[in-house]
């Protein structure tokens, strides 16, 4: 009996240079390109420096996004008021 696997499929776009490196690596090692991609992904997720760098980056971007949102919230509110007034005038014309 075949065992069911819980796998997900997704697509990743890579440039020609990465595609060539992937093809060369899989040919050199003697594995499929799919297996080579799995090795690369596992390496990426198992490297604590990479994960730590990503987490720091997301935290920094979160703080930056909060600052930007705070700086522009008045502009957004003003634009929303003008759009509401514009839409109301359009409705009144119909």
C-alpha positions in Angstrom: 0.0 0.0 0.0 1.3 3.5 -0.9 1.8 5.9 2.0 0.1 9.3 1.6 2.4 12.3 1.9 1.5 15.7 3.1 3.4 17.8 0.6 2.7 21.1 -0.9 3.7 22.3 -4.3 4.7 25.9 -5.2 6.6 27.6 -7.9 9.7 29.8 -7.5 11.1 32.0 -10.2 14.9 32.1 -10.5 17.1 33.9 -12.9 19.2 32.2 -15.5 22.4 32.3 -13.4 20.7 30.5 -10.5 19.1 28.0 -12.9 22.6 27.2 -14.3 24.1 26.8 -10.9 21.2 24.5 -9.8 21.6 22.4 -13.0 25.4 22.2 -12.6 25.1 21.3 -8.9 22.6 18.5 -9.5 24.6 17.1 -12.3 27.8 17.2 -10.3 26.3 15.6 -7.3 24.2 13.2 -9.3 20.8 14.1 -7.9 17.6 15.6 -9.4 17.2 19.3 -9.5 14.2 18.9 -7.2 16.4 17.2 -4.6 19.0 19.9 -5.0 16.3 22.6 -4.3 15.2 20.6 -1.2 18.8 20.6 0.1 19.1 24.3 -0.5 15.9 25.1 1.3 16.7 22.9 4.2 20.1 24.5 4.5 18.5 27.9 4.5 16.1 27.1 7.2 18.6 25.3 9.3 21.2 28.1 9.3 20.6 30.1 12.5 22.5 33.1 11.2 20.1 33.4 8.2 17.0 33.0 10.4 18.3 35.5 12.9 19.1 38.0 10.1 15.6 37.6 8.7 14.0 38.0 12.1 16.0 41.2 12.8 15.2 42.5 9.3 11.5 41.9 9.8 11.5 43.6 13.2 13.4 46.6 11.8 10.9 46.9 8.9 8.0 46.6 11.3 9.3 49.6 13.2 10.0 51.5 10.0 6.5 50.7 8.7 4.9 51.9 12.0 6.8 55.2 11.7 5.8 55.7 8.1 2.2 54.8 8.8 2.2 57.3 11.7 3.8 60.1 9.5 1.3 59.6 6.7 -1.9 58.8 8.7 -3.0 62.4 8.6 -2.6 62.5 4.8 -4.5 59.3 4.4 -7.3 60.6 6.6 -7.4 63.9 4.6 -7.5 61.9 1.3 -10.3 59.7 2.7 -12.4 62.8 3.6 -11.9 64.3 0.1 -12.8 61.0 -1.6 -15.9 60.7 0.5 -17.0 64.2 -0.4 -16.2 63.5 -4.1 -18.2 60.3 -4.1 -21.1 62.1 -2.3 -21.1 64.8 -5.0 -21.2 62.2 -7.7 -24.1 60.4 -6.1 -26.0 63.8 -5.9 -25.4 64.4 -9.6 -27.0 61.1 -10.6 
